[in-house]
Amino acid sequence: MRRGPLTRVLGEHPVGTAFVTPYVVFIAAVFAYPLGFAVYMSFHDYFFAAPGAIVDRPFVGFDNYATVLSDPAVRRAFGNVLIFLVINVPLTVILSLGLSTALNSAIRWRTFFRVSYYVPYVTASVAVVGVWLFLFNSNGLVNSVLGPLAPDPSWLVNSHLAMPTVAIYVTWKQLGFFILLYLAALQNVSADLYEAASMDGAGRWKSFLNVTVPGVRPATTLVVLLATVTGANLFTEPYLLTGGGGPDGASASPVLIMYQRGIEQGNPDVGSAIGVLLVIGVLILALLERRFVGSED
Amino acid sequence: MRLRFVGLLVGAFVFLFPFYYMLVGSLQAEPDPSVAGAFPAGNLTLHNYSEIDKAISLGRSLINSGIFTGGVILGTLVFGVLAGYALARLQFRGRGLVFHLMLLIQVVPFQLLTIPLYVMIVRSYGLADSYLGMILPFAINSTAVFVFRQYFLQLPAELFDAARIDGASELSILWRIAVPLVRPALLTGVLLTFIGPWNEFLWPFLITKQQDLQPLAVSLTNYITTVASRAANPFGAVLAGACVLAAPAVALFLVFQRRFISSNLSSGVKG
């Protein structure tokens, strides 16, 4: 086919550019620009002013970062997120891999199980948090079942248990999604490998460890990464479940502190610095996880 | 084998029980956290629903949730289908770049953009307390764009070549030929777009201060954090609100569960 100079520059269907323009404008306005703007604010003395007012917002270098890093509440929140991840990520991987393996070989009630595992994931966190508050209340159902074993102070107002309870809540809420990811990955593990393993005399547990686990490793990498990103984004749960990161900051998350500093207290520059640090932290964690979980690729 | 089945049953109980308890708690006149209270024999009432309705105006909140969600779905259907079609079937400069951007932004955590978006939308453009400000950051769901592209890619190329030889414009090819063939994709796109804004809390919470503009997730939260401590049966009212908030998403999911699950698989696997 003969291609004119215009076709060579614009491609065969220049109208495609028009079709994607709204989407590209959307990405630029809602993702690219705010990302750059956040970095800009974090290096300036940025404050809220009336629209149209001309105010001086001088460059302050790393001042906002110094403020953030010397703030004990921020350091605590980053520590809390680490506690969260240490509980949430392994629990998510173990439970979703276990349940999806069981589900994969289940014959009866497959759809019922799949649907029931997935329901929490499609429900608003605000709605399920209401029930969890009721269940884990000092005199709630969980404590009445536990009787004398109930922790005192209760789950959500206990500074040692608040963050673990939030981590377990999020695991429960997200698990259905990860079970589906693993179910898809399990379809790609060749049945021959299981046959070979059983020929070699491997039991069910052995073939799970030696065939299933390595077979779904790419999915495990994905699950670990997505769970980490979800954990870094934690906001609604500490805001509601533990009444704003309580008791005494024991379950505050970086996004919660970012909201308090940036919007409630009117320091968007400090809030942005927290956000930038959080992104850097997530990137480092993601790279480490890829190295240790992903390996050999 | 039996052990495995028991494990699955225990799992299903753990996942479903809170929902059962939500419903039961919303129908009890008095909060009863004892074990027996989970299995009430009679004495059920709709009183809690009228309580929460009085406090936060359920109807108004549901309409706001509906407008917010509907706006996002509309934006995704119009602009997302256009973008998905162009990415699948048209050759133009910059196509690869747009495709990679689409994949990249799925891993950008939205929460981190809230401060700059808040400054822009609320402070610079004055869109606080407006539906437009609520919808804007979610206007086109990138996962849906990806799903649309995958479906358009599966259509046979001859179909498009024939229509082009007949002189049809790309817009009419898209509207008359491609869209009718990918109706299931449109349903999938609507479903996976729906749960985002319907369940979203942080963004509408930040930009709506007027109660009559707040979606249900926000007004229910405000009830939990401020009013509930003073109400007679706060848990009952909260659980009634929770049931109303959960019901549409759960109902859609139950009716279309096959589409939901396959859509999340295709979006999840691409990572």
Chai-1 contact restraints between the chains, C-beta under 6 A:
chainA,res_idxA,chainB,res_idxB,connection_type,confidence,min_distance_angstrom,max_distance_angstrom,comment,restraint_id
A,L10,B,R93,contact,1.0,0.0,6.0,A-B,restraint_1
A,G11,B,Q91,contact,1.0,0.0,6.0,A-B,restraint_2
A,G11,B,F92,contact,1.0,0.0,6.0,A-B,restraint_3
A,G11,B,R93,contact,1.0,0.0,6.0,A-B,restraint_4
A,E12,B,Q91,contact,1.0,0.0,6.0,A-B,restraint_5
A,H13,B,L90,contact,1.0,0.0,6.0,A-B,restraint_6
A,H13,B,Q91,contact,1.0,0.0,6.0,A-B,restraint_7
A,H13,B,F92,contact,1.0,0.0,6.0,A-B,restraint_8
A,P14,B,F92,contact,1.0,0.0,6.0,A-B,restraint_9
A,V15,B,E170,contact,1.0,0.0,6.0,A-B,restraint_10
A,G16,B,A86,contact,1.0,0.0,6.0,A-B,restraint_11
A,G16,B,L90,contact,1.0,0.0,6.0,A-B,restraint_12
A,G16,B,F92,contact,1.0,0.0,6.0,A-B,restraint_13
A,T17,B,F92,contact,1.0,0.0,6.0,A-B,restraint_14
A,F19,B,L82,contact,1.0,0.0,6.0,A-B,restraint_15
A,F19,B,A86,contact,1.0,0.0,6.0,A-B,restraint_16
A,V20,B,A83,contact,1.0,0.0,6.0,A-B,restraint_17
A,V20,B,A86,contact,1.0,0.0,6.0,A-B,restraint_18
A,V20,B,V98,contact,1.0,0.0,6.0,A-B,restraint_19
A,P22,B,F79,contact,1.0,0.0,6.0,A-B,restraint_20
A,Y23,B,F79,contact,1.0,0.0,6.0,A-B,restraint_21
A,Y23,B,A83,contact,1.0,0.0,6.0,A-B,restraint_22
A,Y23,B,I140,contact,1.0,0.0,6.0,A-B,restraint_23
A,F26,B,A139,contact,1.0,0.0,6.0,A-B,restraint_24
A,F26,B,I140,contact,1.0,0.0,6.0,A-B,restraint_25
A,I27,B,L101,contact,1.0,0.0,6.0,A-B,restraint_26
A,V30,B,P137,contact,1.0,0.0,6.0,A-B,restraint_27
A,F31,B,I105,contact,1.0,0.0,6.0,A-B,restraint_28
A,F31,B,V108,contact,1.0,0.0,6.0,A-B,restraint_29
A,P34,B,L113,contact,1.0,0.0,6.0,A-B,restraint_30
A,P34,B,P116,contact,1.0,0.0,6.0,A-B,restraint_31
A,P34,B,L117,contact,1.0,0.0,6.0,A-B,restraint_32
A,F37,B,P116,contact,1.0,0.0,6.0,A-B,restraint_33
A,A38,B,P116,contact,1.0,0.0,6.0,A-B,restraint_34
A,F48,B,R123,contact,1.0,0.0,6.0,A-B,restraint_35
A,P51,B,G126,contact,1.0,0.0,6.0,A-B,restraint_36
A,L99,B,G11,contact,1.0,0.0,6.0,A-B,restraint_37
A,A102,B,R4,contact,1.0,0.0,6.0,A-B,restraint_38
A,A102,B,G7,contact,1.0,0.0,6.0,A-B,restraint_39
A,A102,B,L8,contact,1.0,0.0,6.0,A-B,restraint_40
A,A106,B,L8,contact,1.0,0.0,6.0,A-B,restraint_41
A,F113,B,L8,contact,1.0,0.0,6.0,A-B,restraint_42
A,F113,B,A12,contact,1.0,0.0,6.0,A-B,restraint_43
A,V115,B,Q257,contact,1.0,0.0,6.0,A-B,restraint_44
A,S116,B,A12,contact,1.0,0.0,6.0,A-B,restraint_45
A,S116,B,F15,contact,1.0,0.0,6.0,A-B,restraint_46
A,S116,B,L16,contact,1.0,0.0,6.0,A-B,restraint_47
A,Y117,B,F15,contact,1.0,0.0,6.0,A-B,restraint_48
A,P120,B,F15,contact,1.0,0.0,6.0,A-B,restraint_49
A,V122,B,I195,contact,1.0,0.0,6.0,A-B,restraint_50
A,V122,B,A249,contact,1.0,0.0,6.0,A-B,restraint_51
A,V122,B,F253,contact,1.0,0.0,6.0,A-B,restraint_52
A,T123,B,A246,contact,1.0,0.0,6.0,A-B,restraint_53
A,T123,B,A249,contact,1.0,0.0,6.0,A-B,restraint_54
A,A124,B,N199,contact,1.0,0.0,6.0,A-B,restraint_55
A,A124,B,A217,contact,1.0,0.0,6.0,A-B,restraint_56
A,A124,B,L245,contact,1.0,0.0,6.0,A-B,restraint_57
A,V126,B,F201,contact,1.0,0.0,6.0,A-B,restraint_58
A,V126,B,A217,contact,1.0,0.0,6.0,A-B,restraint_59
A,V126,B,L220,contact,1.0,0.0,6.0,A-B,restraint_60
A,V126,B,T221,contact,1.0,0.0,6.0,A-B,restraint_61
A,A127,B,A242,contact,1.0,0.0,6.0,A-B,restraint_62
A,A127,B,L245,contact,1.0,0.0,6.0,A-B,restraint_63
A,A127,B,A246,contact,1.0,0.0,6.0,A-B,restraint_64
A,G130,B,V238,contact,1.0,0.0,6.0,A-B,restraint_65
A,G130,B,L239,contact,1.0,0.0,6.0,A-B,restraint_66
A,G130,B,A242,contact,1.0,0.0,6.0,A-B,restraint_67
A,V131,B,P18,contact,1.0,0.0,6.0,A-B,restraint_68
A,V131,B,Y21,contact,1.0,0.0,6.0,A-B,restraint_69
A,V131,B,M22,contact,1.0,0.0,6.0,A-B,restraint_70
A,F134,B,G25,contact,1.0,0.0,6.0,A-B,restraint_71
A,F134,B,F235,contact,1.0,0.0,6.0,A-B,restraint_72
A,N139,B,P33,contact,1.0,0.0,6.0,A-B,restraint_73
A,G140,B,P33,contact,1.0,0.0,6.0,A-B,restraint_74
A,L141,B,P33,contact,1.0,0.0,6.0,A-B,restraint_75
A,S144,B,P33,contact,1.0,0.0,6.0,A-B,restraint_76
A,S144,B,S34,contact,1.0,0.0,6.0,A-B,restraint_77
A,S144,B,V35,contact,1.0,0.0,6.0,A-B,restraint_78
A,L180,B,N264,contact,1.0,0.0,6.0,A-B,restraint_79
A,L180,B,L265,contact,1.0,0.0,6.0,A-B,restraint_80
A,L181,B,G268,contact,1.0,0.0,6.0,A-B,restraint_81
A,A184,B,L265,contact,1.0,0.0,6.0,A-B,restraint_82
A,A184,B,V269,contact,1.0,0.0,6.0,A-B,restraint_83
A,L222,B,G271,contact,1.0,0.0,6.0,A-B,restraint_84
A,V229,B,P109,contact,1.0,0.0,6.0,A-B,restraint_85
A,N233,B,P109,contact,1.0,0.0,6.0,A-B,restraint_86
A,N233,B,Q111,contact,1.0,0.0,6.0,A-B,restraint_87
A,F235,B,L202,contact,1.0,0.0,6.0,A-B,restraint_88
A,T236,B,F201,contact,1.0,0.0,6.0,A-B,restraint_89
A,V255,B,Q111,contact,1.0,0.0,6.0,A-B,restraint_90
A,G262,B,I115,contact,1.0,0.0,6.0,A-B,restraint_91
A,P268,B,I115,contact,1.0,0.0,6.0,A-B,restraint_92
A,P268,B,V119,contact,1.0,0.0,6.0,A-B,restraint_93
A,G271,B,I115,contact,1.0,0.0,6.0,A-B,restraint_94
A,S272,B,I115,contact,1.0,0.0,6.0,A-B,restraint_95
A,G275,B,L112,contact,1.0,0.0,6.0,A-B,restraint_96
A,V279,B,L112,contact,1.0,0.0,6.0,A-B,restraint_97
